[in-house]
Amino acid sequence: MFFIKQMLKRDRIRIFLIAALLAFAGLAVRRAPGAVRNVSDWFCMVGLVHILVGCARYIRNVGLFKTFSYAAYKRQWKRNGHPTGETRPMSLAEYTQNVIMDESRRRPSGWFLASGVFWCAVSLLLAVW
């Protein structure tokens, strides 16, 4: 039981299990004739979920949502006051340097993008075969 809990804490395994469950649900709703076609569809759905997760993480790391996160920071700062001893909220440039560009807050996205492309390529090969 402890081993299972440790395995489920890993992002790669958790995302794969979620993608697999979504793919099984998709196959339950829409079944095609032929086992190879169904396996190909399953690989494609798993790959698309991985690509979606990878793209969302990449966009978050690059900072497309920087302004939304900064607006939330300012609202929280005004609501809670300044518990860290700040006399004013950080400017957008300071917030970007101190919070968004902090390497410890970044989550890896390359593995999810690469595995999504791999699963979609396997799906394509099965569909062509």
N, C-alpha and C positions, 0 to 999 in steps of 0.2 A: 504494500500500500504506500509506503514511504517513497519507493522508487517511482511509482506512478505519479505521485504529487510532484516530485522533482522534475520528471519529464514534462509534465503539463505546465510548469513554470517557464519553460523555454519557448521563446516566441515562434521559432520555426515549427516546432511540433504543434503548438496550439493553433497557429494559422493553418497548417496543413489539415488538422482535424476539422476545423471549422469549414474549410474549403471542401473537404471530402463529404461532410454532412450536407452541405449545400448542393453538392453535385449529386449525391444520392437522392436528395429531395427533388432535384430537377429531373433526374431519370425516372423517379416514381410518377411524376406528373406527365412527362413526355417520353414515351418509350418508342424507339425505332426498331424496325425488324432487323435482326442480325446482332449477334453478340459483339462482333468487331466494331460495328457502328456505335453501339452503346458504350463500349470501352473508350472509343475515340471521343465521344461526347463527354464522358466523365473526365478524361484528361484535359479536354478543352476548358471545361468549367473550372477545374482546379487551377489550371494555368491562368485563366482570366481573374480569378480571385487573388492569386499571388501578384499578378501585375497591378491590380487595383490597389492592393495594400502597399506594394512597393512605390507606386506613383504617389499615393497619399503621403507616405513617409518622406519621399524625396521633396515634394512640394513643401511640406512642413519644415524640413531641414534647410531648404534654400531660403525660405522666408516669405512666401507668398501671403501667408496669413499673419505676417508681422504686424500689420496695422490693427487687425482685430485683436491680437494678443496684447498689443500696447494699449488699446482702448480699454480692454478688460483690466489691465494693470492699473490704469489711471482711476477707473471706477472703484476698484478695490482699495486703492490708496486713499481716495477721498472718503470712502465709507469707513474704513478701519483707522483712519488717521495715519500716523507714521510710526509704526512700532519699531522700525529699524533705526530711528533717530534721524531720518531724512527731513530736511526742512521744506523741501519741495519734491514733487515727483520727478523722476528722471526724464530727460528729453528723449525723443525717439532715437537719436543717435546713441546716446548713452545706454538706453534700453537694449538696442541691437547689440552693442558690444558686450554688455554685462550679462544679458540673459539669453538672447537668441543665438549668439555665436559661441556660447558655452558648449564645449565638446561633450560634457557629461550629460547634457540634455538631448543630444542628438541620438536618433535611433537609426540603426543600419537599414538601408533600403536596397542596396545592390544585390544582396542574396535573393530577396523576394522577386526583384525584376528578372534576374537571371533564371531562377527556377520557373517563373511564369513563362518565360520564353521557351525554356526547355520542355515544359509540359505541353505547351501549344504546338511545338514542333513535333513531339511524339504523336499528338493528336492528328496533326496534318499527315504524318507518315502513315498512320493507321487508316486514315480516311482515304488516302490515295491507294493504298494497298488493297 
